[in-house]
Amino acid sequence: MAGSNTIGAELAPALVKEFLLSRGAAHIERRQMGDGEYAISADMDGKPVEATITAHGSATGFKALADGSADIADSSRPISPKEEQQLQAAGIGRDVGSEYVIGMDGIAIIANKSNPVGTLTIEQLARLFAGEAKWKDVGGPESCQDVGIYARDENSGTWELFNLFVLRGGQKSRVLSPSATRFEDSQLLSDRVATDPCGIGFDGLPYVAGNRLLAIQAVNRAYQPTLYTIRTEIYPLSRRLFMYTPKFSRNIEVSRFLQFVASTAGKHIVQEIGFISDEVTPPQHEDIPPLDPRYPKLFTLLGPHEPLSTTILFRTGIDSLDSKAYADLTAIEQMFRQRGLPPRSLVLIGHADSSGSHAMNCELSQRRAAVVERELTKLGLFATDVKGFCDDVPVASNDTDEGRQKNRRVELWIPTHL
């Protein structure tokens, strides 16, 4: 494996170790070969086996797939259109069988624990990281004459998404301040913020440590990164963690490993390391943000409901589900079967972004919900109601492609008594 430091530093080695144990391996040993480079060796059926992991940033994973030096690319952001084009002949891209979502994460905005600021907008974040604002401009300590800016390095998928969501996602496109200190290592970045009373940084959720975790305001709501807001991807800086491999890989161990990662045991390890597994469950009620008035009106008619902790998103086009959506629908069917829930108890609510006319978006939101209804019917699950809420309930800004993507969604709700 090669690629993301976010995945490769702890999660990938832990997954490899448990996979080898599940195969009956013995004498498992992890060795550090260099900065961000590991080898995990074991004895299996009397033969030595070894897995290597190099964790120097998501972009390096796709380069390693291209030159054949890796079987799997770890990535904390989706493969780019340019990378997908370069790797198309090798069967690597956004398709089911090549793209695997192994868990969820939220890019955590962290400040020193002495800082009283609790919530920032994307625009305020962008100004701070671009060096255009001081802490006192956003309600922070006036004693901080300069902001200590800490950021991941250029090869990091965490950096690429932060750059996209924040620096290029505000009211204008910005660049990171030249005074920022850059890190390849997530833990080192967190440690530096913890020692700087005027510091701010961004990192993966497992690396918040003793720092203050800031809420992010979007569409007039402040979102903390919780199990629910990250699994449903309504936290503004939520992200998926990926593994990519050729769609028709000839390495049987790669297929077995990815099957293990998707198993209950694999999801448990994702949680154990500090990320969010993509399990589908009803959320804790305190995790659910305040609801738009349309929801209470609907559930006054249908009875009280609660959302499942996943959201079905669409690729470009009205009825093109993404790779995670198919896995989520299967997980929903498994949850219903394991809990003995009645198969006719789902309410589907479709949403659209604000592109186009309101009337067209009302139709689109209804049609998206109908697409999910059709796929669930194939799995033996049936909706009691299918509603389109037009473009009236956005969870992200419609000013960016990424925000519009999150607003093109279908939510799944079940009665609270189940």
N, C-alpha and C positions, 0 to 999 in steps of 0.2 A: 504494500500500500504506500501511496505517496499523496501529499497534499496538505490539507488544513491542519494548522497547529491546534486550533480549537478542538478538533476531533482527535488528532494524532497524539497529543501530549498525554492524555489519560484514558479517554474513552476507547480508542481503537486498541491499545494494548490490553485493556481489561476485557474487551470483547473477544480478542484472539485467545487470551488465556482461558476464558470460560468455554470457548468453542473447543479448544484442545482437550480440556477436561471432559467435555460432553462426548468426545470421541474416544475416551479411555486413555488419553496420553498420560505419561508419567515424567517425572524429573523436569518439570517446566521451569525454565529459567529466562528471566528478562535481563538483557544487557544493554547498556547505553553505549552506542557506537560513536556518538558525537553530539553536538547540540541539535536537539530535535530529531535524533536518529536512534532507532531501537531495533534490536533483534530479539525474537522470542523463540527459543529452541525447546525441543521436547523429544522424548522417545515414544513412538507409536508403532505398535505391533513389532517391536524389536528393531525398528529403523529410526534413524534420526530425521527430524523434520524441523524446518525453520521458517518463520515469517519475519519479514523486515518491514519497518514502518519509517518513512522519512516525512517529517512534518515541518515544511518550510513555507506553507501558504497554499491556498486552494489552487492558484494558477499553476503551481509547480506540479500538482497532481495530474492536470490535463496534459501538460507537457510530457509527463512520464508515461501516460497512456499512449501518446502519439509516438514516442520513440521506443515503446515496448519494454520499458524498464519497470513498469508496474502493471499489476492485474486489476487493481482497484484504485480509483481516485477518490480521496476524501475531500469533501468540499462543504464549506459553510455558506455557500451561495449557489444559485443555479448555474449550470453551464451557460456560457454566453453564446449568442448566435454565431459569433466568429469561431469559437471553439467547437461548437456543434457542427459547423460546416467543415472544419478541418478534420473532424473525427467521424464524419458521416460514413465514410467507406468502411470504417472498422466497426460499424454498428453501435456507435456510442452517441447518445442524445437524450432527449426528454421523454422517450417512449417507455412504456411498461416493459420491464425486462432488462433495461439498461440503467434507468434512473431509480434509485431506491431512497426514499425518505426514511432515515433511521431514527429520527427524533426531532424535537423542536427546541428552540432556544430563543431567548430575547436578548438583543443587544442591550446590555445594562449600561445606563449612564450613572457613573459613580462620582461622588464628591467626597472630600474628607468629612469624617463623621462630625467635626466641629462646625460644619457649614449649616446654617439654618434653612437654606432653600429646600423645598420639598417637591415642587412641580415646575417644569419648564415647557415652553412650547418648542416646536421644531425650529421656528424662526429665532428664538432666543438661544437655543443650542447652536445653531449655525453661526450666529454672531459671536458667541463665546469661542468656538473652536476656530473661527476665521481670524480671531484677534481684533474684532471690531467692537467688542463690549467688555466691560469689566464686571466683576461680581456685583458691585453696587448698582449697576444698571438693571439687574434682574432680581433685586431684592436680597442680594448676598452681603457679606461683610464688607464694610467700607475700608477696613484695615488692609484689605488685599489690593495693593497697588497694581499688581500684575497677576494674571491668571496662569497657573501652571497647567499647561495643556499636554496631555499624555494620550498617544494614539498608537494603534497597531501599525505594522510596517506595510510597505507597498504590496507585498505578495499575499497578504492576509485577506481571506474572504470576508472577515469581520470588517476590515477597513473598507473594502469595496462596497459593502452594503451600507455602512455608515456614510460613506461619501455620497452614495446614491440617495439614501433616505433623508439625510440631514443637510449636508453641504450643498447638494444640488436639489434638495426638496423644499427649501424655504421660499421666500418671496422672490429671491434672485439666486443665481448660481454663484457659489463661493468656492474658495480653495482653502485648504488647511493652513493655519498660520505657520510661517517658517520657523517660529520659535518652539513649535511642538517637539516633544521628545518622542521618538518612535521606538516600538518594541516588537520583536518577534515573539517573545515569551509573554503569555497572558498573565501569569502569576507575578512576574516582575513589574508589569504595568500596574497591577492592583496594589502591589507593595509600595510603589512610588507615590500613588495618590494618597495612600494611608499616612505617609510621612510629610505630606505637603498641605498645610491648612488652606492654601489657596488653589488646590489642585482639582482638576476635573478630567475624567477619562471615559473611555468606552471599552467594554470587554464582554465576554460571554458570562451568562448568569452564574456559573460555578465559581467565578473569580471575584464576586462582590466582596467576600470576606468581611473585614471590619469597617468597610466604607459605607457611606450613606447612599442608598439606592433611590434615585429620583424618579418621580412619576412623569409621564409625558402627556401633554394636553393635545388633543386632536378633536376637531369637530365639536368644540365646546365641552368636551369631557376629558377628565384626567384619568389615564390608565396606568395602573401599576402592572408590572409583569407578574401575573398569577398563572396557575395551571389553566384556568379557563380562558383568560385573555390571550395566552400564547397558543394554546391548542386550537382556538377558533381564529387565531391570527388577527384579532382586532387590536392587540397591543401594537402601537405604531411602529415599533422596531422589532417585531417578532420575525423570526426567520426559521427556515427549515434546514436541517443538517442532512447532507446527501452522501451517498456512495454511488459512484458510476463505474460500470464495467461493460465490456462489449456484450451486446444483446445475445449473441450466440457464442459465449465463451466455451472453449474446449477444456478449461481447467475445472474439473468436477469439484475440487476443494473450494473454489471460489463460490460456486453455486451452493454448496453445503454451508459455507460460512454465512452467506447472505440470508439463507433460510433460517439459520440460527439467530442472526441479528433481528429478524422479523418475528421471532418466537416470543413467547411470554418471558422466557429466561433472558433473552436479549433486551427486551423492553425494561426488565427489572434493572439490568446493569446501567442502561441509559439514565434511569432515575437515580440509581445509587451514586453515579459520578456527579450528578447535580444538574443534568439537563432534564427536559420534559419528554416523557415517552408519548407516543401518539395513540394512547389508549382512548377508547370512546366510553365515557361515563357521564352521568348527570353531575353537574358541578356543585360545589358548596354554594349556598345561596348568597353568602357574603361576597363571592367572587363575581357575581353577575352585575354589570354596570346598570345604572338607572335606565329603565325601558322607555322607549318612545310610546306616546299615548296609543298608537295603533295596536300595540300588543295587548294591553289590558282590555281594550274594546273587543278584540278577537276572542280572548280567553274568558271574557264575561259570557260570551255566547257558547263557547265550547267547554268551559270548565277550566280550572287552574292547570297550567302546564309549566314545564321547565325544559330548558334547552339541553341537548346533548353537547358534550365538549368537543365538537368538531364542526367545521364549516366546509361545505363542498364548493370548491372553486373551479373555474372554467379556464381552459386555454383559449386562445384566440378563436372566436366563433361561438355561436349560440349553444351548440350541443356537444362541444369538445371538452370532456372532463380531463383534468390533468392526472398524472400517474398516482398521486396521493389519494385522489378522490376514489379511485377504484379500490384501493386498499382500505380506505375508511368505510366504504359501503359494505365490504366483506366483514370488517370488524364490527359494524353495527349489527349485521345479521348474526354473527357469533355471540354478541352480547345479549341479543334478544333470546337466542336459543339457550345460552348458559343460565340466564336468569329466569327462564320460563315466562317471558313477557308475551302478552297477546300480540300476534303479528299484525293486527289491525288497530294500531294505536299511535301512529305517527302523524304529526302535522308538519307540512313542508311550507316554508316561507321563502319566496324568491325575492331577490333584490337586483337592482341595476345601478350602473353609474349614471352620471348626469349628461353623458354625451347624447345628443339627439333630443327629440321632443319628449315632453313628459308622457304623452299618449303612447309613443313608441316604446318608452322605457317601462311603462306599465305592462305592455304586451310581452316585452323581453323578460321581465321578472317572472311573469306567470309561466312563460314557456320554459325557462330554466328550471323552475320547480317541477314542471311536468317531465322534464328529462330525468331528473333524479327519481321521480315517482316511477317512471318506466324501468330504470335500472334496479330499484328496490323490488319491484314486482317480480323481476327475474329471480330474485333471491328469496321470494316467498314472504315479503313484507309489503303491507298495504297502507296507504295514507287515508286517514279519515277526513282530511281537508288539505287542499293545496291552494295557497294564496300567493299573490304577487303584491309586494309593497312598493312597486314602482322604483323611483330613485329617491324616495322620501326619507329613508333611514340609512344614510351613509355611516360607515365606521371609520373612514379615512378621507383625506382630502381628494377631491376630484381634479385637482390641479396637476397631478402627476400620474404617469402610467402605473406606478406601483400602487398608488391610492385607488385608482379606478379598478385595478385588478382585484383588490380586497373588497370593493363594493359590488362586484359581480359575483354574487354568492347565493347559496341556498342554505338556510338553517333548518335543523331538525329538532322538533320539540315532542316531548311525551307527557302524558298526564302525570301530575305530581304524586298520585296515589300508587303508581306502579312500583 
